[in-house]
Amino acid sequence: MSEKSVKSEKSAAVTGEERGEGKFPKGLVLRLFAYLIAGHLFAGFLYLLFMLGGQNQ
C-alpha cells in the first residue's frame, strides 16, 4: 500500500456506518436540533402575531 492511499483513507469522512450501528453524524444531530429550535421560535412568533391581531378586531 502506498503512502498516498493511506493518507486518503485517514482523511475520509466519518459516516454513520463507520461510527457504529444506530449512530448519527454529529453535524446532522446539531443541524436537526438547530432547526427544531428555530421552527419552534418561528411558530411562537406566528402564534403571537395571530393572538395580538385577534385582539384588535
N, CA, C and O atoms as a CHARMM CRD file, in Angstrom:
* protein
*
  228
    1    1 MET  N      0.85900  -1.17500   0.00000 PROA 1      0.00000
    2    1 MET  CA     0.00000   0.00000   0.00000 PROA 1      0.00000
    3    1 MET  C      0.90200   1.23300   0.00000 PROA 1      0.00000
    4    1 MET  O      1.85500   1.30800   0.77500 PROA 1      0.00000
    5    2 SER  N      0.61100   2.16300  -0.83800 PROA 2      0.00000
    6    2 SER  CA     1.44500   3.35500  -0.92300 PROA 2      0.00000
    7    2 SER  C      1.06000   4.36900   0.14400 PROA 2      0.00000
    8    2 SER  O     -0.00500   4.28200   0.75500 PROA 2      0.00000
    9    3 GLU  N      1.94800   5.33000   0.35300 PROA 3      0.00000
   10    3 GLU  CA     1.71100   6.36200   1.36800 PROA 3      0.00000
   11    3 GLU  C      0.51600   7.23800   1.00100 PROA 3      0.00000
   12    3 GLU  O     -0.21700   7.69600   1.87700 PROA 3      0.00000
   13    4 LYS  N      0.32600   7.46500  -0.28000 PROA 4      0.00000
   14    4 LYS  CA    -0.76800   8.32200  -0.73600 PROA 4      0.00000
   15    4 LYS  C     -2.12800   7.69000  -0.42200 PROA 4      0.00000
   16    4 LYS  O     -3.04400   8.39000   0.00900 PROA 4      0.00000
   17    5 SER  N     -2.27000   6.37600  -0.63200 PROA 5      0.00000
   18    5 SER  CA    -3.55700   5.72700  -0.36300 PROA 5      0.00000
   19    5 SER  C     -3.85700   5.66900   1.13200 PROA 5      0.00000
   20    5 SER  O     -5.02100   5.73600   1.52800 PROA 5      0.00000
   21    6 VAL  N     -2.83800   5.54800   1.95900 PROA 6      0.00000
   22    6 VAL  CA    -3.04700   5.53500   3.40800 PROA 6      0.00000
   23    6 VAL  C     -3.53200   6.89400   3.87200 PROA 6      0.00000
   24    6 VAL  O     -4.41900   6.97800   4.72100 PROA 6      0.00000
   25    7 LYS  N     -2.96500   7.95900   3.32900 PROA 7      0.00000
   26    7 LYS  CA    -3.35600   9.31900   3.70300 PROA 7      0.00000
   27    7 LYS  C     -4.81000   9.58800   3.31400 PROA 7      0.00000
   28    7 LYS  O     -5.53700  10.22500   4.07700 PROA 7      0.00000
   29    8 SER  N     -5.24500   9.12000   2.15200 PROA 8      0.00000
   30    8 SER  CA    -6.61600   9.37700   1.71700 PROA 8      0.00000
   31    8 SER  C     -7.62100   8.60700   2.57000 PROA 8      0.00000
   32    8 SER  O     -8.74100   9.07500   2.77300 PROA 8      0.00000
   33    9 GLU  N     -7.23600   7.43100   3.07200 PROA 9      0.00000
   34    9 GLU  CA    -8.13800   6.67600   3.93700 PROA 9      0.00000
   35    9 GLU  C     -8.32600   7.36200   5.28200 PROA 9      0.00000
   36    9 GLU  O     -9.41800   7.32200   5.84800 PROA 9      0.00000
   37   10 LYS  N     -7.28200   7.98600   5.79600 PROA 10     0.00000
   38   10 LYS  CA    -7.37300   8.66900   7.08300 PROA 10     0.00000
   39   10 LYS  C     -8.21500   9.92900   6.98900 PROA 10     0.00000
   40   10 LYS  O     -8.87700  10.29600   7.95900 PROA 10     0.00000
   41   11 SER  N     -8.20500  10.59800   5.84400 PROA 11     0.00000
   42   11 SER  CA    -8.94800  11.84900   5.70500 PROA 11     0.00000
   43   11 SER  C    -10.37700  11.63400   5.20700 PROA 11     0.00000
   44   11 SER  O    -11.08300  12.60000   4.91900 PROA 11     0.00000
   45   12 ALA  N    -10.80300  10.38700   5.10500 PROA 12     0.00000
   46   12 ALA  CA   -12.17000  10.10300   4.64900 PROA 12     0.00000
   47   12 ALA  C    -13.17000  10.55400   5.70300 PROA 12     0.00000
   48   12 ALA  O    -12.89800  10.48400   6.90100 PROA 12     0.00000
   49   13 ALA  N    -14.31400  11.01100   5.25300 PROA 13     0.00000
   50   13 ALA  CA   -15.36500  11.47900   6.16700 PROA 13     0.00000
   51   13 ALA  C    -15.93000  10.30900   6.95700 PROA 13     0.00000
   52   13 ALA  O    -16.04200   9.19700   6.44300 PROA 13     0.00000
   53   14 VAL  N    -16.28300  10.56700   8.20000 PROA 14     0.00000
   54   14 VAL  CA   -16.86100   9.53100   9.05900 PROA 14     0.00000
   55   14 VAL  C    -18.35000   9.45800   8.77000 PROA 14     0.00000
   56   14 VAL  O    -19.06100  10.45700   8.88500 PROA 14     0.00000
   57   15 THR  N    -18.81200   8.29800   8.40000 PROA 15     0.00000
   58   15 THR  CA   -20.23200   8.09600   8.11700 PROA 15     0.00000
   59   15 THR  C    -20.88700   7.38800   9.29300 PROA 15     0.00000
   60   15 THR  O    -20.20900   6.96200  10.22800 PROA 15     0.00000
   61   16 GLY  N    -22.18400   7.26700   9.24000 PROA 16     0.00000
   62   16 GLY  CA   -22.91300   6.59700  10.30700 PROA 16     0.00000
   63   16 GLY  C    -22.49600   5.14600  10.47800 PROA 16     0.00000
   64   16 GLY  O    -22.44500   4.64000  11.59900 PROA 16     0.00000
   65   17 GLU  N    -22.19300   4.46600   9.35900 PROA 17     0.00000
   66   17 GLU  CA   -21.79500   3.06300   9.44200 PROA 17     0.00000
   67   17 GLU  C    -20.45200   2.91300  10.14700 PROA 17     0.00000
   68   17 GLU  O    -20.25100   1.96300  10.90400 PROA 17     0.00000
   69   18 GLU  N    -19.53500   3.84100   9.90200 PROA 18     0.00000
   70   18 GLU  CA   -18.21300   3.73600  10.49800 PROA 18     0.00000
   71   18 GLU  C    -18.24700   4.04800  11.99200 PROA 18     0.00000
   72   18 GLU  O    -17.38300   3.58100  12.73400 PROA 18     0.00000
   73   19 ARG  N    -19.21800   4.82300  12.44100 PROA 19     0.00000
   74   19 ARG  CA   -19.30600   5.18600  13.86000 PROA 19     0.00000
   75   19 ARG  C    -20.00900   4.10800  14.66900 PROA 19     0.00000
   76   19 ARG  O    -19.93500   4.11900  15.89700 PROA 19     0.00000
   77   20 GLY  N    -20.67700   3.19500  14.02100 PROA 20     0.00000
   78   20 GLY  CA   -21.36000   2.12400  14.75600 PROA 20     0.00000
   79   20 GLY  C    -22.84000   2.10100  14.41800 PROA 20     0.00000
   80   20 GLY  O    -23.37400   3.03500  13.82100 PROA 20     0.00000
   81   21 GLU  N    -23.47400   1.03900  14.80300 PROA 21     0.00000
   82   21 GLU  CA   -24.89300   0.83900  14.49900 PROA 21     0.00000
   83   21 GLU  C    -25.76500   1.83400  15.26800 PROA 21     0.00000
   84   21 GLU  O    -25.61500   1.97600  16.48200 PROA 21     0.00000
   85   22 GLY  N    -26.66700   2.51600  14.57900 PROA 22     0.00000
   86   22 GLY  CA   -27.62500   3.38900  15.22500 PROA 22     0.00000
   87   22 GLY  C    -27.10400   4.76500  15.59900 PROA 22     0.00000
   88   22 GLY  O    -27.78500   5.48700  16.32800 PROA 22     0.00000
   89   23 LYS  N    -25.93900   5.15400  15.13800 PROA 23     0.00000
   90   23 LYS  CA   -25.39200   6.47400  15.46900 PROA 23     0.00000
   91   23 LYS  C    -25.54000   7.39900  14.27300 PROA 23     0.00000
   92   23 LYS  O    -25.36800   6.98200  13.12700 PROA 23     0.00000
   93   24 PHE  N    -25.85800   8.65500  14.54700 PROA 24     0.00000
   94   24 PHE  CA   -25.96400   9.65600  13.50200 PROA 24     0.00000
   95   24 PHE  C    -24.71300  10.51700  13.50100 PROA 24     0.00000
   96   24 PHE  O    -24.07700  10.67600  14.54200 PROA 24     0.00000
   97   25 PRO  N    -24.34700  11.07700  12.35100 PROA 25     0.00000
   98   25 PRO  CA   -23.21800  12.01000  12.33200 PROA 25     0.00000
   99   25 PRO  C    -23.49800  13.21500  13.22500 PROA 25     0.00000
  100   25 PRO  O    -24.63600  13.67300  13.32300 PROA 25     0.00000
  101   26 LYS  N    -22.45400  13.72500  13.87600 PROA 26     0.00000
  102   26 LYS  CA   -22.60600  14.80500  14.83700 PROA 26     0.00000
  103   26 LYS  C    -23.19900  16.05900  14.18400 PROA 26     0.00000
  104   26 LYS  O    -24.03600  16.73100  14.78700 PROA 26     0.00000
  105   27 GLY  N    -22.77300  16.37400  12.96200 PROA 27     0.00000
  106   27 GLY  CA   -23.28700  17.55200  12.26000 PROA 27     0.00000
  107   27 GLY  C    -24.77700  17.46200  12.00100 PROA 27     0.00000
  108   27 GLY  O    -25.48000  18.47000  12.07500 PROA 27     0.00000
  109   28 LEU  N    -25.26700  16.27400  11.70000 PROA 28     0.00000
  110   28 LEU  CA   -26.68600  16.08200  11.44200 PROA 28     0.00000
  111   28 LEU  C    -27.50800  16.31500  12.70600 PROA 28     0.00000
  112   28 LEU  O    -28.56400  16.94600  12.66100 PROA 28     0.00000
  113   29 VAL  N    -27.02400  15.80900  13.81500 PROA 29     0.00000
  114   29 VAL  CA   -27.73700  15.98100  15.08600 PROA 29     0.00000
  115   29 VAL  C    -27.79700  17.45900  15.45500 PROA 29     0.00000
  116   29 VAL  O    -28.84700  17.94900  15.87100 PROA 29     0.00000
  117   30 LEU  N    -26.69100  18.16900  15.31000 PROA 30     0.00000
  118   30 LEU  CA   -26.66900  19.59300  15.63000 PROA 30     0.00000
  119   30 LEU  C    -27.60300  20.38800  14.71600 PROA 30     0.00000
  120   30 LEU  O    -28.30800  21.28900  15.17100 PROA 30     0.00000
  121   31 ARG  N    -27.60200  20.04800  13.42500 PROA 31     0.00000
  122   31 ARG  CA   -28.46400  20.74500  12.47800 PROA 31     0.00000
  123   31 ARG  C    -29.93700  20.48600  12.77800 PROA 31     0.00000
  124   31 ARG  O    -30.75100  21.40800  12.71000 PROA 31     0.00000
  125   32 LEU  N    -30.29000  19.24400  13.10700 PROA 32     0.00000
  126   32 LEU  CA   -31.67600  18.92800  13.45800 PROA 32     0.00000
  127   32 LEU  C    -32.11900  19.66800  14.71000 PROA 32     0.00000
  128   32 LEU  O    -33.24700  20.15800  14.77700 PROA 32     0.00000
  129   33 PHE  N    -31.23100  19.75300  15.71100 PROA 33     0.00000
  130   33 PHE  CA   -31.55200  20.46400  16.93700 PROA 33     0.00000
  131   33 PHE  C    -31.74900  21.95400  16.66000 PROA 33     0.00000
  132   33 PHE  O    -32.67300  22.57100  17.19000 PROA 33     0.00000
  133   34 ALA  N    -30.87800  22.52900  15.82700 PROA 34     0.00000
  134   34 ALA  CA   -30.99800  23.95200  15.49200 PROA 34     0.00000
  135   34 ALA  C    -32.29600  24.22400  14.73400 PROA 34     0.00000
  136   34 ALA  O    -32.97300  25.21500  15.00700 PROA 34     0.00000
  137   35 TYR  N    -32.64800  23.36000  13.79000 PROA 35     0.00000
  138   35 TYR  CA   -33.89700  23.53600  13.03600 PROA 35     0.00000
  139   35 TYR  C    -35.10800  23.37000  13.95000 PROA 35     0.00000
  140   35 TYR  O    -36.11300  24.06000  13.78100 PROA 35     0.00000
  141   36 LEU  N    -35.01800  22.47000  14.90200 PROA 36     0.00000
  142   36 LEU  CA   -36.11900  22.26500  15.84800 PROA 36     0.00000
  143   36 LEU  C    -36.34500  23.52500  16.68200 PROA 36     0.00000
  144   36 LEU  O    -37.48200  23.97000  16.84500 PROA 36     0.00000
  145   37 ILE  N    -35.27900  24.09000  17.20200 PROA 37     0.00000
  146   37 ILE  CA   -35.38300  25.31800  17.99600 PROA 37     0.00000
  147   37 ILE  C    -35.88600  26.47300  17.13900 PROA 37     0.00000
  148   37 ILE  O    -36.78400  27.20600  17.55500 PROA 37     0.00000
  149   38 ALA  N    -35.31600  26.64400  15.94400 PROA 38     0.00000
  150   38 ALA  CA   -35.72500  27.73200  15.06000 PROA 38     0.00000
  151   38 ALA  C    -37.18800  27.58200  14.64100 PROA 38     0.00000
  152   38 ALA  O    -37.90900  28.57600  14.56100 PROA 38     0.00000
  153   39 GLY  N    -37.63000  26.36900  14.37500 PROA 39     0.00000
  154   39 GLY  CA   -39.02100  26.13000  13.99400 PROA 39     0.00000
  155   39 GLY  C    -39.98400  26.48100  15.10800 PROA 39     0.00000
  156   39 GLY  O    -41.04500  27.05300  14.85800 PROA 39     0.00000
  157   40 HSD  N    -39.62300  26.14100  16.33600 PROA 40     0.00000
  158   40 HSD  CA   -40.49000  26.47300  17.46600 PROA 40     0.00000
  159   40 HSD  C    -40.52100  27.97800  17.72700 PROA 40     0.00000
  160   40 HSD  O    -41.56900  28.52800  18.06900 PROA 40     0.00000
  161   41 LEU  N    -39.38900  28.63600  17.57000 PROA 41     0.00000
  162   41 LEU  CA   -39.37200  30.09400  17.73300 PROA 41     0.00000
  163   41 LEU  C    -40.24300  30.77700  16.67500 PROA 41     0.00000
  164   41 LEU  O    -40.98200  31.71200  16.98300 PROA 41     0.00000
  165   42 PHE  N    -40.15400  30.31000  15.43900 PROA 42     0.00000
  166   42 PHE  CA   -40.96700  30.87900  14.36000 PROA 42     0.00000
  167   42 PHE  C    -42.45200  30.61600  14.60800 PROA 42     0.00000
  168   42 PHE  O    -43.27900  31.50200  14.39700 PROA 42     0.00000
  169   43 ALA  N    -42.79500  29.40700  15.05300 PROA 43     0.00000
  170   43 ALA  CA   -44.19500  29.08500  15.34800 PROA 43     0.00000
  171   43 ALA  C    -44.71600  29.94500  16.50000 PROA 43     0.00000
  172   43 ALA  O    -45.85900  30.40200  16.46200 PROA 43     0.00000
  173   44 GLY  N    -43.89600  30.16700  17.51200 PROA 44     0.00000
  174   44 GLY  CA   -44.29100  31.02700  18.62200 PROA 44     0.00000
  175   44 GLY  C    -44.50500  32.46300  18.17800 PROA 44     0.00000
  176   44 GLY  O    -45.42500  33.13200  18.64800 PROA 44     0.00000
  177   45 PHE  N    -43.65900  32.93700  17.27400 PROA 45     0.00000
  178   45 PHE  CA   -43.81500  34.28500  16.73600 PROA 45     0.00000
  179   45 PHE  C    -45.12200  34.41500  15.95300 PROA 45     0.00000
  180   45 PHE  O    -45.83800  35.40600  16.10000 PROA 45     0.00000
  181   46 LEU  N    -45.43200  33.42700  15.12900 PROA 46     0.00000
  182   46 LEU  CA   -46.69100  33.46200  14.37900 PROA 46     0.00000
  183   46 LEU  C    -47.89300  33.40900  15.32900 PROA 46     0.00000
  184   46 LEU  O    -48.88000  34.11600  15.12600 PROA 46     0.00000
  185   47 TYR  N    -47.80600  32.57900  16.35500 PROA 47     0.00000
  186   47 TYR  CA   -48.88100  32.49200  17.34200 PROA 47     0.00000
  187   47 TYR  C    -49.09100  33.85400  18.00900 PROA 47     0.00000
  188   47 TYR  O    -50.22800  34.29200  18.18300 PROA 47     0.00000
  189   48 LEU  N    -48.00500  34.51500  18.37900 PROA 48     0.00000
  190   48 LEU  CA   -48.09400  35.83100  18.99400 PROA 48     0.00000
  191   48 LEU  C    -48.73700  36.84600  18.04200 PROA 48     0.00000
  192   48 LEU  O    -49.56400  37.65600  18.46200 PROA 48     0.00000
  193   49 LEU  N    -48.35900  36.80100  16.77600 PROA 49     0.00000
  194   49 LEU  CA   -48.95600  37.71500  15.80100 PROA 49     0.00000
  195   49 LEU  C    -50.45800  37.50900  15.67100 PROA 49     0.00000
  196   49 LEU  O    -51.22200  38.47300  15.63100 PROA 49     0.00000
  197   50 PHE  N    -50.87800  36.24800  15.60700 PROA 50     0.00000
  198   50 PHE  CA   -52.30900  35.97600  15.47200 PROA 50     0.00000
  199   50 PHE  C    -53.07500  36.33900  16.74100 PROA 50     0.00000
  200   50 PHE  O    -54.20700  36.81600  16.66200 PROA 50     0.00000
  201   51 MET  N    -52.47700  36.12200  17.90100 PROA 51     0.00000
  202   51 MET  CA   -53.14100  36.48300  19.15400 PROA 51     0.00000
  203   51 MET  C    -53.28900  38.00300  19.26500 PROA 51     0.00000
  204   51 MET  O    -54.35200  38.49100  19.64900 PROA 51     0.00000
  205   52 LEU  N    -52.25100  38.74300  18.93800 PROA 52     0.00000
  206   52 LEU  CA   -52.32800  40.20500  19.01100 PROA 52     0.00000
  207   52 LEU  C    -53.24900  40.75000  17.91600 PROA 52     0.00000
  208   52 LEU  O    -53.96800  41.72300  18.14200 PROA 52     0.00000
  209   53 GLY  N    -53.23000  40.14100  16.75200 PROA 53     0.00000
  210   53 GLY  CA   -54.10400  40.57300  15.66500 PROA 53     0.00000
  211   53 GLY  C    -55.56400  40.30300  15.96700 PROA 53     0.00000
  212   53 GLY  O    -56.42900  41.08100  15.56500 PROA 53     0.00000
  213   54 GLY  N    -55.86100  39.20800  16.67300 PROA 54     0.00000
  214   54 GLY  CA   -57.23300  38.87200  17.01800 PROA 54     0.00000
  215   54 GLY  C    -57.80000  39.78600  18.09100 PROA 54     0.00000
  216   54 GLY  O    -59.01800  39.94000  18.16900 PROA 54     0.00000
  217   55 GLN  N    -56.97700  40.39000  18.90600 PROA 55     0.00000
  218   55 GLN  CA   -57.45200  41.29400  19.95000 PROA 55     0.00000
  219   55 GLN  C    -57.88200  42.63800  19.39200 PROA 55     0.00000
  220   55 GLN  O    -58.65800  43.34700  20.03300 PROA 55     0.00000
  221   56 ASN  N    -57.40300  43.00100  18.22500 PROA 56     0.00000
  222   56 ASN  CA   -57.71100  44.31500  17.64600 PROA 56     0.00000
  223   56 ASN  C    -59.01300  44.31800  16.86400 PROA 56     0.00000
  224   56 ASN  O    -59.38800  45.35800  16.32100 PROA 56     0.00000
  225   57 GLN  N    -59.70600  43.21100  16.78500 PROA 57     0.00000
  226   57 GLN  CA   -60.93400  43.18300  15.99600 PROA 57     0.00000
  227   57 GLN  C    -62.14500  43.40800  16.86800 PROA 57     0.00000
  228   57 GLN  O    -63.27100  43.41700  16.37000 PROA 57     0.00000
